[in-house]
Amino acid sequence: MKKKVIILKNIRKNFGTLKVLENITCEFREKTFYAILGESGTGKTTLINILGLLDTSYNGTYLLNNINVLDSHNKSLTLNKSAKIGFVFQDYQLLQNMTALENVMIPMLLNNEIKRKNRRDLAIRLLKKVGLEDRKDHYPKELSGGEQQRVAIARALANNPEIILADEPTGNLDKKNETAIFELLKNISQDGKCVIIVSHSLNITNYADYIYKLQNGKIFGEKNENS
C-alpha cells in the first residue's frame, strides 16, 4: 500500500461571502501522479496554495505525514516546507541573471543537510535527470520555454521533497513541450514522489494516475484507467 502523504478533511475557504472551497476531503499518496482539473474560478489555485502551505487561513484539517499543519506546536513544519514540498510554476520563476545550474542550486542554500561542496554535483545530476546537463551554463533567456520549465522542475527536486506541486506547468508551452513535461513529471512520480498538478489541459489525463475535479467549490475524485 502506498503511503498517504497528505490528507485533507473538510477544508473550507471563503473570500468574504464567496465560498471558494466547501468541505474538501481528499488524500494524496506517494508514487502517484495526481491531476486537479476544473474551470477558471473553481478554486484550483486556492487548493494548490493550501496544499503548498502558502495559505493557512482556512477551516478544516490538513495532515502532512499525519501531522496537523495548523497545530501551533508544528510551526517548524511550515518553516521547513521546502524540504518536503517542491514547487513548479507556470511562468518558471527563474532568476534571469543566473545560469540554469545556479538556479537549481538556489533551494540548497537553505538546506543545511546539503554540504556546500556537494551542491554543484547534485545540481548537475538533477539537470541530467531532466535532460539538460549540456545546458547547465546557459541563462534563462538562452533557453526555450520547455527548457526553462525543465530547469524549474530540476530546481523543485533540489531538496529531494516528498511532494511536487505544479500550478499550470504547461500553460505557456506548445503541445510537444507540454507532452514532454507531463512525461517527465510522470517519471518523477514513478520514482517515488507524490506529484500534484493543476491544469486546464485534458492532455494530462493521459498521464495522471488519479484525477480530482473541482466544481462549485466541491471536489470529486476518480482513479484514471487510461494512464
C-alpha positions as CSV (number, residue, x, y, z in Angstrom):
1,M,0.0,0.0,0.0
2,K,1.4,3.4,-1.0
3,K,1.9,5.8,2.0
4,K,-0.6,8.7,2.4
5,V,1.5,11.9,2.5
6,I,-1.4,14.4,2.5
7,I,-4.9,14.1,4.0
8,L,-7.4,16.9,3.8
9,K,-10.6,16.8,5.9
10,N,-13.5,19.2,5.4
11,I,-11.4,22.1,4.1
12,R,-13.4,25.2,3.8
13,K,-12.2,28.5,2.4
14,N,-14.1,31.8,1.9
15,F,-13.3,35.1,0.4
16,G,-15.8,37.3,2.2
17,T,-19.2,35.9,1.4
18,L,-17.9,33.9,-1.5
19,K,-17.5,30.2,-0.8
20,V,-14.4,29.0,-2.7
21,L,-13.9,25.6,-1.2
22,E,-16.6,23.6,0.6
23,N,-15.8,20.6,2.7
24,I,-12.9,19.4,0.6
25,T,-11.9,15.9,1.7
26,C,-9.3,14.0,-0.2
27,E,-5.9,12.3,0.1
28,F,-2.7,12.1,-1.8
29,R,-0.2,9.2,-1.8
30,E,3.4,8.7,-2.6
31,K,4.4,7.3,-6.1
32,T,1.3,8.7,-7.6
33,F,0.6,11.4,-10.3
34,Y,-2.5,13.5,-9.5
35,A,-4.3,15.9,-11.8
36,I,-6.6,18.6,-10.4
37,L,-9.0,19.8,-13.1
38,G,-11.6,22.5,-13.2
39,E,-12.8,25.6,-15.0
40,S,-11.4,29.0,-14.0
41,G,-12.7,30.2,-10.7
42,T,-13.4,26.8,-9.3
43,G,-10.7,27.1,-6.6
44,K,-7.8,25.2,-8.1
45,T,-5.1,27.7,-7.3
46,T,-6.6,28.2,-3.8
47,L,-6.4,24.5,-3.2
48,I,-2.8,24.2,-4.5
49,N,-1.8,27.1,-2.2
50,I,-3.3,25.3,0.7
51,L,-1.5,22.1,-0.2
52,G,1.7,24.0,-0.5
53,L,1.3,25.6,2.9
54,L,1.2,29.0,1.3
55,D,-2.3,29.7,2.6
56,T,-3.2,28.7,6.2
57,S,-6.3,30.9,6.6
58,Y,-8.9,28.2,6.1
59,N,-11.1,25.9,8.2
60,G,-10.7,22.1,8.4
61,T,-7.8,19.7,8.9
62,Y,-4.7,19.3,6.8
63,L,-2.4,16.3,7.8
64,L,1.1,16.2,6.2
65,N,2.6,12.8,7.1
66,N,-0.1,12.6,9.8
67,I,1.0,15.9,11.4
68,N,-1.7,18.7,11.6
69,V,0.0,21.6,9.9
70,L,-2.3,24.2,11.7
71,D,-1.3,22.9,15.1
72,S,0.6,25.7,16.9
73,H,3.1,23.2,18.1
74,N,4.0,22.3,14.5
75,K,5.1,25.8,13.3
76,S,8.5,24.4,12.4
77,L,6.8,22.2,9.8
78,T,5.8,25.3,7.8
79,L,9.3,26.8,8.2
80,N,10.7,23.6,6.7
81,K,8.2,23.1,4.0
82,S,10.9,23.5,1.3
83,A,12.3,20.2,2.4
84,K,9.0,18.4,1.9
85,I,7.4,20.3,-1.0
86,G,8.8,21.4,-4.3
87,F,7.0,24.0,-6.4
88,V,6.8,24.3,-10.2
89,F,5.1,27.5,-11.6
90,Q,3.5,28.4,-15.0
91,D,6.0,31.2,-15.6
92,Y,9.0,29.2,-14.4
93,Q,10.2,32.0,-12.0
94,L,13.9,31.5,-12.8
95,L,16.4,34.2,-11.9
96,Q,17.5,35.8,-15.2
97,N,21.0,36.7,-14.0
98,M,21.8,33.1,-13.0
99,T,22.6,30.1,-15.1
100,A,20.4,27.0,-15.2
101,L,22.9,25.3,-12.8
102,E,22.8,28.3,-10.4
103,N,19.0,28.4,-10.4
104,V,18.8,24.7,-9.5
105,M,21.2,25.3,-6.6
106,I,19.2,28.1,-5.0
107,P,16.9,25.9,-2.8
108,M,20.0,24.1,-1.5
109,L,21.3,27.3,0.1
110,L,18.5,26.9,2.8
111,N,19.2,23.2,3.4
112,N,21.9,22.6,5.9
113,E,21.8,18.9,5.1
114,I,23.4,19.5,1.7
115,K,27.0,20.5,2.1
116,R,28.3,23.4,0.0
117,K,30.9,21.2,-1.7
118,N,28.1,18.8,-2.9
119,R,25.7,21.4,-4.3
120,R,27.1,21.7,-7.8
121,D,27.4,18.0,-8.4
122,L,23.8,17.4,-7.2
123,A,22.5,20.2,-9.4
124,I,24.3,18.7,-12.4
125,R,22.7,15.3,-11.7
126,L,19.3,16.9,-11.5
127,L,19.8,18.7,-14.8
128,K,20.9,15.5,-16.3
129,K,17.7,13.9,-15.0
130,V,15.6,16.4,-16.9
131,G,17.7,16.1,-20.0
132,L,19.5,19.5,-19.7
133,E,23.0,18.7,-18.5
134,D,24.5,20.2,-21.6
135,R,22.6,23.5,-21.0
136,K,23.8,24.0,-17.4
137,D,25.8,27.1,-18.2
138,H,23.0,28.8,-20.2
139,Y,20.9,31.7,-18.9
140,P,17.1,31.5,-19.0
141,K,16.9,33.9,-21.9
142,E,19.0,31.4,-23.9
143,L,16.6,28.6,-23.2
144,S,13.3,27.7,-24.8
145,G,10.1,27.7,-22.7
146,G,10.2,23.9,-22.4
147,E,13.8,24.0,-21.3
148,Q,13.1,26.7,-18.8
149,Q,10.3,24.6,-17.3
150,R,12.7,21.6,-17.1
151,V,15.1,23.7,-15.1
152,A,12.3,24.7,-12.8
153,I,11.4,21.1,-12.3
154,A,15.1,20.3,-11.5
155,R,15.0,23.1,-9.0
156,A,11.9,21.8,-7.4
157,L,13.7,18.5,-6.9
158,A,16.8,20.1,-5.3
159,N,15.9,19.3,-1.7
160,N,14.6,15.8,-2.5
161,P,11.0,16.7,-1.5
162,E,8.3,14.1,-1.0
163,I,5.8,16.2,-2.9
164,I,5.9,18.2,-6.1
165,L,3.2,20.8,-6.7
166,A,2.7,22.4,-10.1
167,D,0.2,25.1,-11.0
168,E,-0.4,25.1,-14.7
169,P,3.2,24.0,-15.5
170,T,2.5,23.7,-19.2
171,G,0.3,26.8,-19.6
172,N,2.9,28.6,-21.7
173,L,4.1,25.7,-23.7
174,D,3.1,24.2,-27.1
175,K,1.7,20.6,-27.3
176,K,5.0,19.0,-28.0
177,N,6.7,20.6,-24.9
178,E,3.6,20.0,-22.9
179,T,3.7,16.3,-23.6
180,A,7.4,16.2,-22.7
181,I,6.8,17.9,-19.4
182,F,3.9,15.6,-18.4
183,E,6.0,12.6,-19.3
184,L,8.8,13.9,-17.1
185,L,6.5,14.5,-14.2
186,K,5.0,11.0,-14.6
187,N,8.5,9.5,-14.4
188,I,9.2,11.6,-11.3
189,S,6.1,10.2,-9.6
190,Q,7.2,6.6,-10.5
191,D,10.5,7.4,-8.8
192,G,8.5,7.7,-5.6
193,K,7.3,11.3,-5.4
194,C,3.7,12.5,-4.9
195,V,3.1,14.7,-7.9
196,I,0.1,17.0,-7.9
197,I,-0.7,19.1,-11.0
198,V,-3.3,21.8,-11.6
199,S,-4.0,22.0,-15.3
200,H,-6.6,23.2,-17.8
201,S,-5.1,20.7,-20.4
202,L,-7.0,17.5,-20.9
203,N,-3.8,16.0,-22.2
204,I,-2.9,15.4,-18.6
205,T,-5.5,12.7,-18.4
206,N,-3.2,10.5,-20.5
207,Y,-0.6,10.5,-17.6
208,A,-2.3,11.1,-14.3
209,D,-3.0,8.1,-12.1
210,Y,-5.8,9.8,-10.3
211,I,-8.0,12.8,-11.3
212,Y,-9.7,15.2,-9.0
213,K,-12.2,17.6,-10.4
214,L,-13.3,20.8,-8.7
215,Q,-16.8,22.1,-9.4
216,N,-18.7,24.7,-7.4
217,G,-16.2,24.5,-4.6
218,K,-16.6,20.8,-4.2
219,I,-14.2,18.0,-5.2
220,F,-14.8,14.7,-7.0
221,G,-12.1,12.1,-7.5
222,E,-11.6,9.0,-9.6
223,K,-8.8,6.6,-10.5
224,N,-7.7,7.1,-14.1
225,E,-8.0,3.9,-16.0
226,N,-6.4,5.5,-19.1
227,S,-3.0,6.4,-17.7
